[in-house]
Amino acid sequence: MDEIFEPWEWHLFEKLKAADEISARITTEATMARVPHELRQDYMAKKMLDMIDQIAENREKKFKGVKNAKPLQMEETK
């Protein structure tokens, strides 16, 4: 599994780092708006999981019925 994951690790890390930066900005704004800590955490977790589910569903719809689908190509990180 390491041989498969390692070539993608840097790309995935960079994308997750960018998502973390956006999440931190949202959390900062919510803090400044005096949204309670527990509410912020619960809300962000729910929204992130929902987005991950949506992405997976869209990917499945895109490749549904495609026989011998080729692996997805990673875009270059800008």
C-alpha positions as a Markdown table, in Angstrom:
| # | Residue | x | y | z |
|---|---|---|---|---|
| 1 | Met | 0.0 | 0.0 | 0.0 |
| 2 | Asp | 2.9 | 2.4 | 0.7 |
| 3 | Glu | 4.1 | 2.1 | -2.9 |
| 4 | Ile | 0.6 | 3.2 | -4.1 |
| 5 | Phe | 0.1 | 6.0 | -1.5 |
| 6 | Glu | 3.5 | 7.6 | -1.4 |
| 7 | Pro | 3.5 | 9.1 | -4.9 |
| 8 | Trp | 0.2 | 10.9 | -4.0 |
| 9 | Glu | 1.1 | 11.8 | -0.5 |
| 10 | Trp | 2.6 | 15.2 | -1.2 |
| 11 | His | -0.3 | 16.2 | -3.5 |
| 12 | Leu | -2.9 | 15.1 | -0.9 |
| 13 | Phe | -1.0 | 16.8 | 1.9 |
| 14 | Glu | -0.9 | 20.2 | 0.0 |
| 15 | Lys | -4.7 | 20.0 | -0.7 |
| 16 | Leu | -5.4 | 19.2 | 3.0 |
| 17 | Lys | -3.2 | 22.0 | 4.1 |
| 18 | Ala | -5.1 | 24.4 | 1.9 |
| 19 | Ala | -8.4 | 23.1 | 3.3 |
| 20 | Asp | -7.1 | 23.5 | 6.8 |
| 21 | Glu | -6.2 | 27.1 | 6.2 |
| 22 | Ile | -9.7 | 27.8 | 5.0 |
| 23 | Ser | -11.1 | 26.0 | 8.0 |
| 24 | Ala | -9.0 | 28.1 | 10.3 |
| 25 | Arg | -10.2 | 31.3 | 8.7 |
| 26 | Ile | -13.8 | 30.2 | 9.2 |
| 27 | Thr | -13.2 | 29.2 | 12.8 |
| 28 | Thr | -11.5 | 32.6 | 13.4 |
| 29 | Glu | -14.5 | 34.4 | 12.0 |
| 30 | Ala | -16.9 | 32.3 | 14.1 |
| 31 | Thr | -14.8 | 33.0 | 17.2 |
| 32 | Met | -14.9 | 36.8 | 16.5 |
| 33 | Ala | -18.7 | 36.4 | 16.1 |
| 34 | Arg | -18.7 | 34.8 | 19.6 |
| 35 | Val | -20.0 | 31.4 | 18.4 |
| 36 | Pro | -19.4 | 29.0 | 21.3 |
| 37 | His | -16.5 | 26.6 | 20.8 |
| 38 | Glu | -18.5 | 23.4 | 21.0 |
| 39 | Leu | -21.0 | 24.7 | 18.4 |
| 40 | Arg | -18.1 | 25.7 | 16.1 |
| 41 | Gln | -16.5 | 22.3 | 16.3 |
| 42 | Asp | -19.8 | 20.4 | 15.8 |
| 43 | Tyr | -20.9 | 22.6 | 12.9 |
| 44 | Met | -17.5 | 22.4 | 11.1 |
| 45 | Ala | -17.2 | 18.6 | 11.6 |
| 46 | Lys | -20.8 | 18.1 | 10.2 |
| 47 | Lys | -20.2 | 20.4 | 7.2 |
| 48 | Met | -16.8 | 18.8 | 6.4 |
| 49 | Leu | -18.2 | 15.3 | 6.5 |
| 50 | Asp | -21.2 | 16.4 | 4.4 |
| 51 | Met | -18.8 | 17.8 | 1.8 |
| 52 | Ile | -16.7 | 14.7 | 1.7 |
| 53 | Asp | -19.9 | 12.6 | 1.2 |
| 54 | Gln | -21.0 | 14.9 | -1.6 |
| 55 | Ile | -17.6 | 14.6 | -3.3 |
| 56 | Ala | -17.7 | 10.8 | -3.1 |
| 57 | Glu | -21.2 | 10.7 | -4.4 |
| 58 | Asn | -20.3 | 13.0 | -7.4 |
| 59 | Arg | -17.3 | 10.8 | -8.1 |
| 60 | Glu | -19.4 | 7.6 | -8.0 |
| 61 | Lys | -22.0 | 9.2 | -10.3 |
| 62 | Lys | -19.3 | 10.3 | -12.7 |
| 63 | Phe | -17.9 | 6.8 | -13.0 |
| 64 | Lys | -21.0 | 4.8 | -12.6 |
| 65 | Gly | -21.4 | 2.4 | -15.5 |
| 66 | Val | -17.9 | 3.1 | -16.9 |
| 67 | Lys | -16.2 | -0.2 | -17.5 |
| 68 | Asn | -12.4 | -0.5 | -16.9 |
| 69 | Ala | -12.3 | 3.1 | -15.7 |
| 70 | Lys | -8.7 | 4.4 | -15.5 |
| 71 | Pro | -7.4 | 5.8 | -12.2 |
| 72 | Leu | -8.0 | 9.6 | -11.7 |
| 73 | Gln | -5.1 | 11.8 | -12.6 |
| 74 | Met | -4.0 | 14.4 | -10.0 |
| 75 | Glu | -3.9 | 18.0 | -11.1 |
| 76 | Glu | -0.7 | 19.9 | -10.5 |
| 77 | Thr | -0.8 | 21.9 | -7.4 |
| 78 | Lys | -0.5 | 25.6 | -8.2 |
